[in-house]
Amino acid sequence: YEVGSKAQQLIQQLAVSTENAEGFSLQQGIIKFQDRIWIGANSALKTKLISSFHDSAMGGHSGILATYQRVHKLFAWSGLKNDVTEYVQQCD
């Protein structure tokens, strides 16, 4: 969360109140959005997560929708669907 200013702001807010009106919460030092781990602005981590859910034996090079559903089930970030779409379209 050191990468993004929004993450720093959320940590400060959630340190006072563990949940906010936007659906963010802080649980054991992890920011969650609607019970999913919020990634924030860390683009390298986003790519690693998408890769893990798409390229691995578990992912089986599934299409956009299947990959998106797997990632979305556990993680959240702004532009997640677009990031998954771009990644899968670039996959050979």
Beta strands, then each sheet from edge to edge (+ up, - down):
strand 1: 24-27
strand 2: 30-33
strand 3: 36-38
strand 4: 75-76
sheet 1: 1+ 2- 3+ 4+
end
